[in-house]
Amino acid sequence: MAVGKPQRGEVWSVDLDPTVGSEIQKVRPAVVVNAHVLDLLPVRIVVPLTSWQPRFKGRTNAVFVRATAQNGLERDSAADVIQVRCVSVDRFRAKKGVVEPAALEEIVAGIVVAVDYQP
């Protein structure tokens, strides 16, 4: 179980197994995106990260996240906004860092595009 309470904008190692079908799997970094008002619940909304690949450029579902000392990522990554999930805090393993505010905004904007939200 995670030490501390995962907060919006933080990057954590999250155990996404077991999975079914094409769901993103294994322990991997994920960005917490839920609003702070939901922090009392024992679940968090996360967007999993995967290693960046040049073929992701231009894909709507892949938001580029540069590896920095602040976010704790070991390599440049893609936030896969189509794989957004709500997971128990029991799946969180270790905090890696915090994404820059601009990166968090891009990830959230990617979710808006993925669900075709039109106010």
N, CA, C and O atoms as a GROMACS GRO file, in nm:
protein
  476
    1MET      N    1   0.084  -0.118   0.000
    1MET     CA    2   0.000   0.000   0.000
    1MET      C    3   0.088   0.125   0.000
    1MET      O    4   0.201   0.122   0.048
    2ALA      N    5   0.036   0.232  -0.053
    2ALA     CA    6   0.109   0.357  -0.065
    2ALA      C    7   0.137   0.418   0.072
    2ALA      O    8   0.058   0.403   0.166
    3VAL      N    9   0.249   0.486   0.081
    3VAL     CA   10   0.280   0.565   0.199
    3VAL      C   11   0.234   0.706   0.168
    3VAL      O   12   0.277   0.765   0.068
    4GLY      N   13   0.147   0.762   0.249
    4GLY     CA   14   0.092   0.893   0.219
    4GLY      C   15  -0.030   0.881   0.129
    4GLY      O   16  -0.068   0.771   0.088
    5LYS      N   17  -0.090   0.994   0.100
    5LYS     CA   18  -0.209   0.995   0.017
    5LYS      C   19  -0.176   1.055  -0.119
    5LYS      O   20  -0.134   1.171  -0.127
    6PRO      N   21  -0.193   0.978  -0.225
    6PRO     CA   22  -0.164   1.030  -0.359
    6PRO      C   23  -0.249   1.154  -0.388
    6PRO      O   24  -0.369   1.157  -0.361
    7GLN      N   25  -0.185   1.257  -0.444
    7GLN     CA   26  -0.248   1.384  -0.471
    7GLN      C   27  -0.243   1.417  -0.620
    7GLN      O   28  -0.157   1.367  -0.694
    8ARG      N   29  -0.336   1.502  -0.664
    8ARG     CA   30  -0.341   1.547  -0.803
    8ARG      C   31  -0.204   1.599  -0.847
    8ARG      O   32  -0.139   1.677  -0.778
    9GLY      N   33  -0.161   1.553  -0.965
    9GLY     CA   34  -0.035   1.597  -1.023
    9GLY      C   35   0.085   1.513  -0.986
    9GLY      O   36   0.192   1.528  -1.044
   10GLU      N   37   0.068   1.424  -0.888
   10GLU     CA   38   0.180   1.339  -0.848
   10GLU      C   39   0.194   1.219  -0.941
   10GLU      O   40   0.097   1.170  -0.998
   11VAL      N   41   0.319   1.175  -0.954
   11VAL     CA   42   0.351   1.054  -1.030
   11VAL      C   43   0.382   0.945  -0.929
   11VAL      O   44   0.468   0.962  -0.842
   12TRP      N   45   0.312   0.833  -0.941
   12TRP     CA   46   0.332   0.719  -0.851
   12TRP      C   47   0.354   0.593  -0.933
   12TRP      O   48   0.306   0.583  -1.046
   13SER      N   49   0.426   0.497  -0.877
   13SER     CA   50   0.427   0.362  -0.932
   13SER      C   51   0.298   0.296  -0.886
   13SER      O   52   0.269   0.291  -0.767
   14VAL      N   53   0.220   0.246  -0.982
   14VAL     CA   54   0.089   0.190  -0.953
   14VAL      C   55   0.081   0.049  -1.012
   14VAL      O   56   0.118   0.028  -1.128
   15ASP      N   57   0.033  -0.046  -0.932
   15ASP     CA   58   0.017  -0.183  -0.978
   15ASP      C   59  -0.119  -0.195  -1.048
   15ASP      O   60  -0.223  -0.194  -0.983
   16LEU      N   61  -0.116  -0.206  -1.181
   16LEU     CA   62  -0.239  -0.208  -1.259
   16LEU      C   63  -0.289  -0.350  -1.287
   16LEU      O   64  -0.393  -0.367  -1.352
   17ASP      N   65  -0.219  -0.451  -1.239
   17ASP     CA   66  -0.264  -0.590  -1.258
   17ASP      C   67  -0.360  -0.631  -1.148
   17ASP      O   68  -0.346  -0.580  -1.036
   18PRO      N   69  -0.454  -0.717  -1.172
   18PRO     CA   70  -0.477  -0.786  -1.298
   18PRO      C   71  -0.550  -0.697  -1.398
   18PRO      O   72  -0.623  -0.605  -1.361
   19THR      N   73  -0.528  -0.726  -1.524
   19THR     CA   74  -0.594  -0.652  -1.632
   19THR      C   75  -0.667  -0.750  -1.722
   19THR      O   76  -0.653  -0.872  -1.710
   20VAL      N   77  -0.746  -0.696  -1.812
   20VAL     CA   78  -0.820  -0.776  -1.909
   20VAL      C   79  -0.796  -0.717  -2.047
   20VAL      O   80  -0.794  -0.595  -2.062
   21GLY      N   81  -0.779  -0.801  -2.147
   21GLY     CA   82  -0.767  -0.755  -2.285
   21GLY      C   83  -0.653  -0.658  -2.306
   21GLY      O   84  -0.539  -0.685  -2.268
   22SER      N   85  -0.682  -0.545  -2.368
   22SER     CA   86  -0.582  -0.446  -2.406
   22SER      C   87  -0.556  -0.340  -2.301
   22SER      O   88  -0.491  -0.239  -2.329
   23GLU      N   89  -0.606  -0.360  -2.179
   23GLU     CA   90  -0.579  -0.263  -2.073
   23GLU      C   91  -0.429  -0.258  -2.046
   23GLU      O   92  -0.360  -0.360  -2.051
   24ILE      N   93  -0.379  -0.140  -2.017
   24ILE     CA   94  -0.238  -0.123  -1.986
   24ILE      C   95  -0.210  -0.197  -1.855
   24ILE      O   96  -0.291  -0.194  -1.762
   25GLN      N   97  -0.096  -0.265  -1.848
   25GLN     CA   98  -0.074  -0.356  -1.737
   25GLN      C   99   0.058  -0.333  -1.665
   25GLN      O  100   0.136  -0.246  -1.702
   26LYS      N  101   0.081  -0.410  -1.564
   26LYS     CA  102   0.198  -0.420  -1.476
   26LYS      C  103   0.212  -0.300  -1.386
   26LYS      O  104   0.128  -0.210  -1.389
   27VAL      N  105   0.318  -0.297  -1.305
   27VAL     CA  106   0.347  -0.182  -1.221
   27VAL      C  107   0.414  -0.080  -1.310
   27VAL      O  108   0.516  -0.108  -1.374
   28ARG      N  109   0.356   0.040  -1.316
   28ARG     CA  110   0.411   0.144  -1.401
   28ARG      C  111   0.379   0.280  -1.342
   28ARG      O  112   0.292   0.292  -1.255
   29PRO      N  113   0.448   0.382  -1.388
   29PRO     CA  114   0.416   0.515  -1.339
   29PRO      C  115   0.279   0.560  -1.389
   29PRO      O  116   0.238   0.526  -1.500
   30ALA      N  117   0.212   0.638  -1.307
   30ALA     CA  118   0.082   0.695  -1.344
   30ALA      C  119   0.069   0.831  -1.277
   30ALA      O  120   0.122   0.854  -1.168
   31VAL      N  121  -0.002   0.922  -1.344
   31VAL     CA  122  -0.026   1.055  -1.292
   31VAL      C  123  -0.164   1.060  -1.230
   31VAL      O  124  -0.262   1.018  -1.292
   32VAL      N  125  -0.173   1.110  -1.108
   32VAL     CA  126  -0.302   1.127  -1.040
   32VAL      C  127  -0.367   1.253  -1.098
   32VAL      O  128  -0.306   1.359  -1.102
   33VAL      N  129  -0.494   1.240  -1.143
   33VAL     CA  130  -0.562   1.354  -1.207
   33VAL      C  131  -0.692   1.394  -1.140
   33VAL      O  132  -0.750   1.496  -1.177
   34ASN      N  133  -0.740   1.318  -1.041
   34ASN     CA  134  -0.869   1.355  -0.982
   34ASN      C  135  -0.861   1.487  -0.905
   34ASN      O  136  -0.754   1.527  -0.860
   35ALA      N  137  -0.976   1.553  -0.893
   35ALA     CA  138  -0.985   1.679  -0.820
   35ALA      C  139  -0.960   1.654  -0.671
   35ALA      O  140  -0.992   1.548  -0.618
   36HIS      N  141  -0.904   1.753  -0.604
   36HIS     CA  142  -0.874   1.741  -0.461
   36HIS      C  143  -0.999   1.713  -0.378
   36HIS      O  144  -0.990   1.649  -0.273
   37VAL      N  145  -1.115   1.759  -0.423
   37VAL     CA  146  -1.238   1.738  -0.348
   37VAL      C  147  -1.269   1.588  -0.331
   37VAL      O  148  -1.345   1.551  -0.241
   38LEU      N  149  -1.211   1.505  -0.415
   38LEU     CA  150  -1.234   1.360  -0.407
   38LEU      C  151  -1.129   1.286  -0.325
   38LEU      O  152  -1.133   1.164  -0.315
   39ASP      N  153  -1.035   1.359  -0.267
   39ASP     CA  154  -0.924   1.294  -0.194
   39ASP      C  155  -0.968   1.216  -0.070
   39ASP      O  156  -0.892   1.134  -0.020
   40LEU      N  157  -1.088   1.239  -0.020
   40LEU     CA  158  -1.136   1.163   0.095
   40LEU      C  159  -1.171   1.019   0.059
   40LEU      O  160  -1.179   0.932   0.146
   41LEU      N  161  -1.193   0.994  -0.070
   41LEU     CA  162  -1.228   0.858  -0.115
   41LEU      C  163  -1.102   0.772  -0.120
   41LEU      O  164  -0.992   0.824  -0.140
   42PRO      N  165  -1.118   0.639  -0.104
   42PRO     CA  166  -1.001   0.550  -0.106
   42PRO      C  167  -0.962   0.506  -0.247
   42PRO      O  168  -0.901   0.400  -0.265
   43VAL      N  169  -0.996   0.587  -0.348
   43VAL     CA  170  -0.961   0.561  -0.487
   43VAL      C  171  -0.906   0.688  -0.548
   43VAL      O  172  -0.929   0.798  -0.498
   44ARG      N  173  -0.832   0.673  -0.658
   44ARG     CA  174  -0.779   0.787  -0.732
   44ARG      C  175  -0.798   0.761  -0.881
   44ARG      O  176  -0.794   0.647  -0.928
   45ILE      N  177  -0.820   0.870  -0.955
   45ILE     CA  178  -0.825   0.862  -1.101
   45ILE      C  179  -0.683   0.886  -1.150
   45ILE      O  180  -0.620   0.986  -1.115
   46VAL      N  181  -0.633   0.793  -1.231
   46VAL     CA  182  -0.494   0.802  -1.278
   46VAL      C  183  -0.488   0.784  -1.430
   46VAL      O  184  -0.577   0.725  -1.492
   47VAL      N  185  -0.381   0.838  -1.486
   47VAL     CA  186  -0.349   0.816  -1.627
   47VAL      C  187  -0.213   0.747  -1.629
   47VAL      O  188  -0.113   0.805  -1.586
   48PRO      N  189  -0.209   0.623  -1.678
   48PRO     CA  190  -0.082   0.549  -1.684
   48PRO      C  191   0.016   0.610  -1.784
   48PRO      O  192  -0.024   0.672  -1.882
   49LEU      N  193   0.144   0.592  -1.756
   49LEU     CA  194   0.251   0.638  -1.844
   49LEU      C  195   0.322   0.519  -1.903
   49LEU      O  196   0.336   0.414  -1.839
   50THR      N  197   0.368   0.535  -2.025
   50THR     CA  198   0.447   0.434  -2.092
   50THR      C  199   0.565   0.503  -2.158
   50THR      O  200   0.560   0.624  -2.180
   51SER      N  201   0.670   0.431  -2.188
   51SER     CA  202   0.788   0.492  -2.251
   51SER      C  203   0.750   0.558  -2.383
   51SER      O  204   0.678   0.501  -2.464
   52TRP      N  205   0.800   0.680  -2.403
   52TRP     CA  206   0.771   0.754  -2.526
   52TRP      C  207   0.837   0.683  -2.645
   52TRP      O  208   0.951   0.637  -2.638
   53GLN      N  209   0.763   0.676  -2.754
   53GLN     CA  210   0.813   0.622  -2.880
   53GLN      C  211   0.780   0.723  -2.990
   53GLN      O  212   0.673   0.783  -2.987
   54PRO      N  213   0.870   0.742  -3.086
   54PRO     CA  214   0.845   0.839  -3.192
   54PRO      C  215   0.711   0.818  -3.264
   54PRO      O  216   0.651   0.914  -3.311
   55ARG      N  217   0.664   0.695  -3.274
   55ARG     CA  218   0.537   0.669  -3.342
   55ARG      C  219   0.417   0.728  -3.268
   55ARG      O  220   0.308   0.738  -3.325
   56PHE      N  221   0.435   0.769  -3.142
   56PHE     CA  222   0.326   0.831  -3.066
   56PHE      C  223   0.300   0.976  -3.108
   56PHE      O  224   0.193   1.030  -3.082
   57LYS      N  225   0.400   1.040  -3.173
   57LYS     CA  226   0.385   1.180  -3.210
   57LYS      C  227   0.262   1.198  -3.298
   57LYS      O  228   0.244   1.129  -3.398
   58GLY      N  229   0.177   1.292  -3.258
   58GLY     CA  230   0.056   1.319  -3.334
   58GLY      C  231  -0.064   1.235  -3.295
   58GLY      O  232  -0.175   1.259  -3.343
   59ARG      N  233  -0.045   1.136  -3.210
   59ARG     CA  234  -0.158   1.055  -3.163
   59ARG      C  235  -0.233   1.129  -3.054
   59ARG      O  236  -0.174   1.180  -2.959
   60THR      N  237  -0.363   1.136  -3.070
   60THR     CA  238  -0.448   1.209  -2.976
   60THR      C  239  -0.440   1.151  -2.835
   60THR      O  240  -0.451   1.226  -2.738
   61ASN      N  241  -0.422   1.021  -2.823
   61ASN     CA  242  -0.426   0.957  -2.692
   61ASN      C  243  -0.293   0.964  -2.616
   61ASN      O  244  -0.289   0.931  -2.498
   62ALA      N  245  -0.185   1.006  -2.682
   62ALA     CA  246  -0.053   1.004  -2.619
   62ALA      C  247  -0.004   1.147  -2.593
   62ALA      O  248   0.027   1.221  -2.686
   63VAL      N  249   0.001   1.184  -2.465
   63VAL     CA  250   0.048   1.317  -2.426
   63VAL      C  251   0.193   1.303  -2.379
   63VAL      O  252   0.223   1.228  -2.286
   64PHE      N  253   0.283   1.376  -2.445
   64PHE     CA  254   0.425   1.369  -2.413
   64PHE      C  255   0.453   1.426  -2.273
   64PHE      O  256   0.406   1.535  -2.239
   65VAL      N  257   0.530   1.352  -2.193
   65VAL     CA  258   0.573   1.397  -2.061
   65VAL      C  259   0.725   1.379  -2.054
   65VAL      O  260   0.775   1.266  -2.052
   66ARG      N  261   0.797   1.490  -2.051
   66ARG     CA  262   0.944   1.484  -2.045
   66ARG      C  263   0.989   1.438  -1.907
   66ARG      O  264   0.936   1.482  -1.805
   67ALA      N  265   1.087   1.349  -1.904
   67ALA     CA  266   1.146   1.303  -1.777
   67ALA      C  267   1.224   1.418  -1.714
   67ALA      O  268   1.307   1.480  -1.780
   68THR      N  269   1.197   1.444  -1.585
   68THR     CA  270   1.269   1.549  -1.511
   68THR      C  271   1.299   1.498  -1.371
   68THR      O  272   1.243   1.398  -1.326
   69ALA      N  273   1.388   1.567  -1.304
   69ALA     CA  274   1.415   1.533  -1.164
   69ALA      C  275   1.290   1.554  -1.079
   69ALA      O  276   1.267   1.480  -0.984
   70GLN      N  277   1.210   1.654  -1.114
   70GLN     CA  278   1.089   1.685  -1.038
   70GLN      C  279   0.985   1.574  -1.046
   70GLN      O  280   0.922   1.541  -0.946
   71ASN      N  281   0.965   1.515  -1.165
   71ASN     CA  282   0.861   1.413  -1.177
   71ASN      C  283   0.912   1.272  -1.150
   71ASN      O  284   0.832   1.179  -1.137
   72GLY      N  285   1.043   1.255  -1.141
   72GLY     CA  286   1.100   1.126  -1.104
   72GLY      C  287   1.095   1.020  -1.213
   72GLY      O  288   1.127   0.904  -1.188
   73LEU      N  289   1.057   1.059  -1.334
   73LEU     CA  290   1.053   0.961  -1.444
   73LEU      C  291   1.195   0.932  -1.493
   73LEU      O  292   1.278   1.022  -1.500
   74GLU      N  293   1.220   0.807  -1.526
   74GLU     CA  294   1.352   0.767  -1.573
   74GLU      C  295   1.372   0.795  -1.721
   74GLU      O  296   1.485   0.806  -1.768
   75ARG      N  297   1.261   0.806  -1.795
   75ARG     CA  298   1.270   0.833  -1.939
   75ARG      C  299   1.148   0.913  -1.982
   75ARG      O  300   1.045   0.913  -1.915
   76ASP      N  301   1.162   0.981  -2.095
   76ASP     CA  302   1.048   1.052  -2.150
   76ASP      C  303   0.934   0.953  -2.168
   76ASP      O  304   0.956   0.837  -2.204
   77SER      N  305   0.812   1.000  -2.143
   77SER     CA  306   0.697   0.910  -2.139
   77SER      C  307   0.579   0.966  -2.215
   77SER      O  308   0.577   1.082  -2.255
   78ALA      N  309   0.480   0.880  -2.233
   78ALA     CA  310   0.352   0.918  -2.291
   78ALA      C  311   0.244   0.888  -2.189
   78ALA      O  312   0.235   0.776  -2.138
   79ALA      N  313   0.162   0.988  -2.160
   79ALA     CA  314   0.043   0.966  -2.077
   79ALA      C  315  -0.065   0.917  -2.172
   79ALA      O  316  -0.107   0.990  -2.262
   80ASP      N  317  -0.110   0.795  -2.153
   80ASP     CA  318  -0.210   0.735  -2.242
   80ASP      C  319  -0.349   0.766  -2.191
   80ASP      O  320  -0.405   0.692  -2.109
   81VAL      N  321  -0.406   0.878  -2.239
   81VAL     CA  322  -0.532   0.928  -2.183
   81VAL      C  323  -0.652   0.839  -2.211
   81VAL      O  324  -0.755   0.855  -2.146
   82ILE      N  325  -0.642   0.748  -2.304
   82ILE     CA  326  -0.753   0.655  -2.329
   82ILE      C  327  -0.753   0.543  -2.224
   82ILE      O  328  -0.850   0.468  -2.212
   83GLN      N  329  -0.642   0.531  -2.149
   83GLN     CA  330  -0.630   0.427  -2.046
   83GLN      C  331  -0.658   0.482  -1.906
   83GLN      O  332  -0.623   0.418  -1.807
   84VAL      N  333  -0.720   0.598  -1.897
   84VAL     CA  334  -0.753   0.658  -1.767
   84VAL      C  335  -0.831   0.555  -1.684
   84VAL      O  336  -0.920   0.487  -1.735
   85ARG      N  337  -0.797   0.546  -1.555
   85ARG     CA  338  -0.860   0.446  -1.467
   85ARG      C  339  -0.881   0.503  -1.328
   85ARG      O  340  -0.809   0.592  -1.283
   86CYS      N  341  -0.979   0.449  -1.262
   86CYS     CA  342  -0.999   0.475  -1.120
   86CYS      C  343  -0.947   0.352  -1.047
   86CYS      O  344  -0.992   0.240  -1.073
   87VAL      N  345  -0.852   0.372  -0.956
   87VAL     CA  346  -0.790   0.260  -0.887
   87VAL      C  347  -0.788   0.283  -0.736
   87VAL      O  348  -0.785   0.397  -0.689
   88SER      N  349  -0.789   0.175  -0.663
   88SER     CA  350  -0.779   0.180  -0.517
   88SER      C  351  -0.642   0.236  -0.476
   88SER      O  352  -0.543   0.214  -0.544
   89VAL      N  353  -0.639   0.308  -0.365
   89VAL     CA  354  -0.510   0.356  -0.315
   89VAL      C  355  -0.420   0.239  -0.275
   89VAL      O  356  -0.299   0.256  -0.260
   90ASP      N  357  -0.478   0.121  -0.258
   90ASP     CA  358  -0.398   0.002  -0.227
   90ASP      C  359  -0.308  -0.039  -0.343
   90ASP      O  360  -0.214  -0.116  -0.323
   91ARG      N  361  -0.335   0.010  -0.464
   91ARG     CA  362  -0.253  -0.022  -0.580
   91ARG      C  363  -0.128   0.066  -0.590
   91ARG      O  364  -0.037   0.036  -0.668
   92PHE      N  365  -0.122   0.174  -0.513
   92PHE     CA  366  -0.010   0.266  -0.519
   92PHE      C  367   0.109   0.210  -0.444
   92PHE      O  368   0.095   0.163  -0.330
   93ARG      N  369   0.227   0.213  -0.506
   93ARG     CA  370   0.346   0.153  -0.447
   93ARG      C  371   0.445   0.256  -0.395
   93ARG      O  372   0.488   0.246  -0.280
   94ALA      N  373   0.482   0.354  -0.476
   94ALA     CA  374   0.583   0.452  -0.433
   94ALA      C  375   0.566   0.582  -0.512
   94ALA      O  376   0.542   0.580  -0.632
   95LYS      N  377   0.579   0.692  -0.442
   95LYS     CA  378   0.572   0.822  -0.509
   95LYS      C  379   0.704   0.846  -0.581
   95LYS      O  380   0.812   0.826  -0.525
   96LYS      N  381   0.694   0.890  -0.707
   96LYS     CA  382   0.812   0.918  -0.788
   96LYS      C  383   0.841   1.068  -0.794
   96LYS      O  384   0.957   1.109  -0.797
   97GLY      N  385   0.735   1.150  -0.796
   97GLY     CA  386   0.754   1.294  -0.807
   97GLY      C  387   0.624   1.364  -0.842
   97GLY      O  388   0.515   1.314  -0.815
   98VAL      N  389   0.637   1.481  -0.904
   98VAL     CA  390   0.522   1.563  -0.940
   98VAL      C  391   0.543   1.616  -1.081
   98VAL      O  392   0.651   1.664  -1.114
   99VAL      N  393   0.440   1.605  -1.165
   99VAL     CA  394   0.451   1.661  -1.300
   99VAL      C  395   0.438   1.813  -1.294
   99VAL      O  396   0.376   1.868  -1.203
  100GLU      N  397   0.496   1.879  -1.391
  100GLU     CA  398   0.485   2.023  -1.403
  100GLU      C  399   0.339   2.059  -1.432
  100GLU      O  400   0.269   1.982  -1.497
  101PRO      N  401   0.292   2.174  -1.384
  101PRO     CA  402   0.153   2.214  -1.406
  101PRO      C  403   0.112   2.212  -1.554
  101PRO      O  404   0.000   2.172  -1.585
  102ALA      N  405   0.200   2.254  -1.644
  102ALA     CA  406   0.166   2.254  -1.787
  102ALA      C  407   0.144   2.112  -1.838
  102ALA      O  408   0.055   2.089  -1.919
  103ALA      N  409   0.224   2.016  -1.790
  103ALA     CA  410   0.206   1.876  -1.831
  103ALA      C  411   0.074   1.821  -1.779
  103ALA      O  412   0.004   1.750  -1.850
  104LEU      N  413   0.040   1.855  -1.654
  104LEU     CA  414  -0.088   1.810  -1.598
  104LEU      C  415  -0.204   1.867  -1.680
  104LEU      O  416  -0.300   1.796  -1.709
  105GLU      N  417  -0.196   1.995  -1.716
  105GLU     CA  418  -0.300   2.056  -1.798
  105GLU      C  419  -0.316   1.984  -1.931
  105GLU      O  420  -0.428   1.961  -1.977
  106GLU      N  421  -0.204   1.948  -1.995
  106GLU     CA  422  -0.211   1.877  -2.123
  106GLU      C  423  -0.273   1.739  -2.108
  106GLU      O  424  -0.350   1.695  -2.194
  107ILE      N  425  -0.241   1.671  -1.999
  107ILE     CA  426  -0.299   1.538  -1.975
  107ILE      C  427  -0.450   1.549  -1.956
  107ILE      O  428  -0.526   1.472  -2.015
  108VAL      N  429  -0.493   1.643  -1.874
  108VAL     CA  430  -0.636   1.662  -1.850
  108VAL      C  431  -0.706   1.704  -1.980
  108VAL      O  432  -0.817   1.657  -2.008
  109ALA      N  433  -0.643   1.791  -2.058
  109ALA     CA  434  -0.700   1.830  -2.187
  109ALA      C  435  -0.713   1.708  -2.279
  109ALA      O  436  -0.809   1.697  -2.356
  110GLY      N  437  -0.617   1.618  -2.272
  110GLY     CA  438  -0.623   1.495  -2.351
  110GLY      C  439  -0.742   1.410  -2.314
  110GLY      O  440  -0.805   1.349  -2.400
  111ILE      N  441  -0.773   1.404  -2.185
  111ILE     CA  442  -0.890   1.328  -2.139
  111ILE      C  443  -1.017   1.393  -2.195
  111ILE      O  444  -1.108   1.323  -2.239
  112VAL      N  445  -1.022   1.525  -2.193
  112VAL     CA  446  -1.139   1.597  -2.246
  112VAL      C  447  -1.158   1.561  -2.393
  112VAL      O  448  -1.271   1.537  -2.436
  113VAL      N  449  -1.052   1.557  -2.471
  113VAL     CA  450  -1.062   1.520  -2.612
  113VAL      C  451  -1.107   1.375  -2.624
  113VAL      O  452  -1.191   1.343  -2.708
  114ALA      N  453  -1.052   1.287  -2.541
  114ALA     CA  454  -1.085   1.144  -2.550
  114ALA      C  455  -1.231   1.115  -2.523
  114ALA      O  456  -1.286   1.020  -2.578
  115VAL      N  457  -1.295   1.196  -2.439
  115VAL     CA  458  -1.437   1.172  -2.407
  115VAL      C  459  -1.528   1.265  -2.488
  115VAL      O  460  -1.649   1.265  -2.469
  116ASP      N  461  -1.468   1.345  -2.577
  116ASP     CA  462  -1.543   1.435  -2.665
  116ASP      C  463  -1.631   1.530  -2.587
  116ASP      O  464  -1.746   1.554  -2.624
  117TYR      N  465  -1.575   1.585  -2.479
  117TYR     CA  466  -1.652   1.682  -2.397
  117TYR      C  467  -1.661   1.813  -2.472
  117TYR      O  468  -1.561   1.869  -2.516
  118GLN      N  469  -1.783   1.863  -2.486
  118GLN     CA  470  -1.807   1.989  -2.554
  118GLN      C  471  -1.906   2.071  -2.471
  118GLN      O  472  -2.027   2.050  -2.479
  119PRO      N  473  -1.852   2.165  -2.391
  119PRO     CA  474  -1.942   2.244  -2.304
  119PRO      C  475  -2.040   2.330  -2.381
  119PRO      O  476  -2.121   2.401  -2.321
   0.00000   0.00000   0.00000
